[in-house]
Amino acid sequence: MKANGKFMKSDTSAQVGIGTLIIFIAMVLVAAVAAAVLIQTSGTLQQKAQSTGKQATQEVSSNLMVKTIEGLRAKSSATNMAANISLLELKVGLNVGSSPVDVNQVVISITDGTTTNNLIYGNNDRTYGSAMANFSSSASASTNLGKLLTDSGTVGANGKFFFTVEKIRDEDGSFTQGEPVMNTGDLITVYISTVASGATGFTSIGDTTTSGKQDDTGLVVGPRTAVSIVLTPESGAATTADFITPSSYGTKENVQLYP
């Protein structure tokens, strides 16, 4: 084109550049939206993974350890003893790295091959609608043990449905009858009544006087009896202790049963 003796050049390349810029901006916006979605999703997955990992770690590491089990026979004198084991004393601790365990939420299942009792702590009133008869959170462990073994007025109401505990080692003082919380390093004794129907008339078990009024638990832990005990905490792995009683108890009042 010629105007006033000068040539004018027509250039349309700028239009192509604007289109490219628009497409580039659109791609950036789409990428930003996609990145935001991915970041949000990955954050949610990370939180769930951390929560699941924490729960899995707790399930693996938080468990009770049964160290020993000793059986006691009811008696009226040094020579007049029950033919069966009337009380089990379990020495229980925590595994290394375990989280605290609330004994009030532990369920203990015990079976002699014929009868199975599911036991809860004496102060737990949620499973069976009420706590163990005459249990007191301010009383001593020996007092509550006496209530566990002594007839509560309803046959088997205490010994058949409950267990009690006593602390052996509790460095931080966190373990009480009302709030029995175990931490790493704690050691306790768990008392499980196994009084048979034919042994309710004896006057004492160990150092506990029962005056011949013991609860019949329905269990019969006689010689050559296969016994299985499972301790299930609120969170964590269940612990199992299996043993077979000796062929004869002889004249022993205390019988070592496990390990």
C-alpha positions as CSV (number, residue, x, y, z in Angstrom):
1,M,0.0,0.0,0.0
2,K,1.2,3.4,-0.9
3,A,0.2,6.6,0.8
4,N,1.7,10.0,0.1
5,G,4.6,8.3,-1.6
6,K,5.3,6.0,1.3
7,F,4.7,2.3,1.6
8,M,2.6,1.0,4.6
9,K,3.1,-2.7,5.8
10,S,0.2,-4.7,7.2
11,D,1.2,-7.0,10.2
12,T,-1.3,-9.4,11.9
13,S,1.1,-11.4,14.0
14,A,-0.1,-9.7,17.2
15,Q,-3.5,-11.3,16.9
16,V,-1.9,-14.7,17.0
17,G,0.1,-13.7,20.1
18,I,-3.0,-12.7,22.0
19,G,-4.7,-16.0,21.3
20,T,-1.7,-17.9,22.6
21,L,-1.7,-15.8,25.7
22,I,-5.4,-16.5,26.3
23,I,-4.8,-20.3,25.9
24,F,-1.8,-20.1,28.2
25,I,-3.7,-18.3,31.0
26,A,-6.6,-20.8,30.7
27,M,-4.1,-23.7,31.1
28,V,-2.6,-22.1,34.1
29,L,-6.0,-21.6,35.7
30,V,-7.0,-25.3,35.0
31,A,-3.6,-26.5,36.4
32,A,-4.2,-24.3,39.6
33,V,-7.6,-25.8,40.1
34,A,-6.3,-29.3,39.6
35,A,-3.4,-28.6,42.0
36,A,-5.7,-27.3,44.7
37,V,-7.9,-30.4,44.4
38,L,-4.8,-32.7,44.6
39,I,-3.4,-30.8,47.6
40,Q,-6.7,-31.0,49.4
41,T,-7.1,-34.7,48.7
42,S,-3.5,-35.5,49.7
43,G,-4.0,-33.6,53.0
44,T,-7.1,-35.5,53.8
45,L,-5.4,-38.8,53.0
46,Q,-2.4,-37.8,55.1
47,Q,-4.6,-37.1,58.1
48,K,-6.4,-40.4,57.7
49,A,-3.1,-42.3,57.3
50,Q,-1.7,-40.7,60.5
51,S,-4.9,-41.5,62.4
52,T,-4.9,-45.1,61.1
53,G,-1.2,-45.5,61.9
54,K,-1.6,-44.3,65.4
55,Q,-4.5,-46.6,66.0
56,A,-2.6,-49.6,64.5
57,T,0.4,-48.8,66.7
58,Q,-1.8,-48.7,69.8
59,E,-3.4,-52.0,68.9
60,V,-0.1,-53.7,68.4
61,S,1.8,-52.2,71.4
62,S,-0.9,-51.9,74.0
63,N,-1.4,-55.2,75.6
64,L,-1.4,-56.9,79.0
65,M,1.2,-59.5,80.0
66,V,0.3,-62.3,82.3
67,K,3.5,-63.1,84.2
68,T,2.3,-65.8,86.7
69,I,-0.9,-67.4,87.8
70,E,-1.2,-69.0,91.3
71,G,-4.2,-71.0,92.5
72,L,-5.5,-71.0,96.1
73,R,-7.7,-73.6,97.7
74,A,-10.5,-72.7,100.1
75,K,-10.0,-74.2,103.6
76,S,-11.5,-74.5,107.1
77,S,-8.2,-75.7,108.6
78,A,-4.7,-76.6,107.5
79,T,-5.9,-80.2,106.8
80,N,-9.4,-79.5,105.6
81,M,-9.2,-77.9,102.1
82,A,-11.3,-77.8,99.0
83,A,-10.7,-80.4,96.3
84,N,-10.6,-77.6,93.7
85,I,-8.9,-74.2,93.2
86,S,-11.1,-71.5,94.6
87,L,-9.2,-68.3,93.7
88,L,-6.8,-67.4,91.0
89,E,-4.1,-64.7,91.5
90,L,-2.8,-63.3,88.2
91,K,0.3,-61.1,88.2
92,V,-0.2,-58.7,85.3
93,G,1.9,-56.0,83.8
94,L,2.1,-54.0,80.5
95,N,4.2,-54.7,77.4
96,V,7.1,-52.4,76.6
97,G,5.9,-49.2,75.0
98,S,2.3,-49.8,75.8
99,S,-0.2,-47.0,76.2
100,P,-2.0,-46.7,79.6
101,V,-4.7,-49.4,80.2
102,D,-7.9,-48.7,82.1
103,V,-8.5,-51.9,84.0
104,N,-12.1,-50.7,84.6
105,Q,-12.7,-51.5,80.9
106,V,-10.9,-54.8,80.7
107,V,-13.0,-57.9,80.1
108,I,-11.7,-61.3,81.3
109,S,-13.1,-64.5,79.9
110,I,-12.3,-67.7,81.8
111,T,-13.4,-71.2,80.9
112,D,-12.8,-74.7,82.5
113,G,-14.0,-76.4,79.3
114,T,-17.6,-76.6,80.5
115,T,-18.5,-73.2,81.9
116,T,-17.4,-69.8,80.7
117,N,-17.6,-66.6,82.8
118,N,-17.1,-63.1,81.3
119,L,-15.8,-60.9,84.1
120,I,-15.5,-57.2,84.5
121,Y,-13.9,-55.0,87.1
122,G,-15.9,-54.7,90.3
123,N,-16.4,-50.9,89.9
124,N,-17.8,-51.2,86.4
125,D,-21.5,-50.6,86.4
126,R,-22.2,-50.4,82.7
127,T,-22.0,-54.0,81.5
128,Y,-24.4,-55.6,83.9
129,G,-26.3,-52.5,85.0
130,S,-24.7,-52.2,88.4
131,A,-21.3,-52.5,90.1
132,M,-20.3,-55.5,92.2
133,A,-22.4,-55.8,95.3
134,N,-20.8,-54.0,98.3
135,F,-17.8,-52.8,96.2
136,S,-16.2,-49.6,97.5
137,S,-13.8,-47.5,95.5
138,S,-12.5,-46.1,98.8
139,A,-12.0,-49.4,100.5
140,S,-8.8,-51.5,100.4
141,A,-8.1,-54.1,97.9
142,S,-8.3,-56.9,100.5
143,T,-11.8,-55.6,101.6
144,N,-13.0,-55.7,98.0
145,L,-11.5,-59.2,97.6
146,G,-13.6,-60.3,100.5
147,K,-16.7,-58.9,98.9
148,L,-15.8,-60.8,95.6
149,L,-15.7,-64.1,97.4
150,T,-18.4,-63.7,99.9
151,D,-22.0,-64.5,99.1
152,S,-23.8,-61.3,98.1
153,G,-27.3,-62.7,98.5
154,T,-27.6,-63.6,94.8
155,V,-25.9,-66.8,93.9
156,G,-22.8,-66.1,91.9
157,A,-23.6,-62.4,91.6
158,N,-20.1,-61.3,92.6
159,G,-17.7,-64.1,91.8
160,K,-19.4,-65.1,88.5
161,F,-19.5,-61.7,86.9
162,F,-16.7,-59.6,88.5
163,F,-13.0,-59.6,89.3
164,T,-10.9,-57.3,91.6
165,V,-7.3,-56.1,91.6
166,E,-4.5,-55.0,93.9
167,K,-1.5,-53.0,93.0
168,I,2.0,-54.4,93.6
169,R,4.1,-51.7,91.9
170,D,2.8,-48.2,91.1
171,E,5.6,-45.6,91.0
172,D,3.4,-42.6,89.9
173,G,0.5,-43.4,92.2
174,S,-2.0,-43.5,89.4
175,F,-3.6,-46.8,90.3
176,T,-6.5,-46.8,92.8
177,Q,-9.5,-49.0,93.5
178,G,-11.8,-46.3,92.0
179,E,-9.6,-45.5,89.0
180,P,-7.3,-48.5,88.2
181,V,-5.2,-47.1,85.4
182,M,-2.0,-49.0,84.5
183,N,1.1,-47.4,83.1
184,T,4.3,-48.9,81.8
185,G,6.2,-50.4,84.7
186,D,3.1,-51.0,86.8
187,L,2.4,-54.5,88.2
188,I,-0.9,-55.6,89.7
189,T,-2.6,-58.8,91.0
190,V,-5.9,-59.7,89.4
191,Y,-8.2,-61.8,91.6
192,I,-10.6,-64.3,89.8
193,S,-13.0,-66.3,91.9
194,T,-13.3,-70.0,90.8
195,V,-15.3,-71.3,93.8
196,A,-17.1,-74.5,92.9
197,S,-20.5,-75.5,94.2
198,G,-19.0,-78.0,96.6
199,A,-16.6,-75.5,98.2
200,T,-18.9,-72.7,99.3
201,G,-18.9,-73.8,102.9
202,F,-15.2,-73.3,103.7
203,T,-14.4,-70.5,106.1
204,S,-11.4,-68.8,104.3
205,I,-9.4,-68.5,101.1
206,G,-5.8,-67.4,101.7
207,D,-5.9,-64.5,104.1
208,T,-9.6,-63.8,103.4
209,T,-12.2,-64.9,105.8
210,T,-15.4,-66.0,104.1
211,S,-17.3,-67.6,107.1
212,G,-18.6,-70.3,104.8
213,K,-20.6,-67.9,102.6
214,Q,-18.9,-68.0,99.3
215,D,-20.3,-67.4,95.8
216,D,-20.7,-70.4,93.5
217,T,-19.1,-69.3,90.2
218,G,-20.1,-72.4,88.3
219,L,-16.4,-73.1,87.5
220,V,-14.7,-76.3,88.6
221,V,-10.9,-76.0,88.5
222,G,-10.0,-79.5,89.7
223,P,-6.9,-81.6,88.9
224,R,-6.1,-82.2,85.2
225,T,-8.4,-79.3,84.1
226,A,-7.6,-77.3,81.0
227,V,-8.2,-73.7,81.8
228,S,-8.1,-70.8,79.3
229,I,-8.1,-67.1,80.4
230,V,-8.4,-64.2,77.9
231,L,-7.8,-60.6,78.9
232,T,-9.3,-58.1,76.5
233,P,-8.5,-54.4,77.1
234,E,-10.5,-51.5,75.7
235,S,-7.9,-51.0,72.9
236,G,-5.0,-53.3,72.1
237,A,-4.4,-56.9,71.5
238,A,-6.1,-59.6,73.7
239,T,-3.8,-61.7,76.0
240,T,-4.4,-65.4,76.4
241,A,-3.1,-67.6,79.2
242,D,-3.7,-71.4,78.9
243,F,-2.7,-74.0,81.4
244,I,-3.6,-77.5,82.6
245,T,-3.8,-78.0,86.4
246,P,-1.6,-80.6,88.0
247,S,-2.8,-84.2,88.3
248,S,-3.0,-83.8,92.1
249,Y,-2.9,-80.8,94.5
250,G,-1.8,-83.0,97.4
251,T,-1.6,-81.0,100.6
252,K,-0.7,-77.7,98.9
253,E,-2.8,-74.7,99.7
254,N,-1.1,-72.6,97.0
255,V,-0.6,-74.1,93.6
256,Q,1.6,-72.6,90.8
257,L,-0.4,-72.9,87.6
258,Y,1.3,-70.6,85.0
259,P,3.7,-70.5,83.4
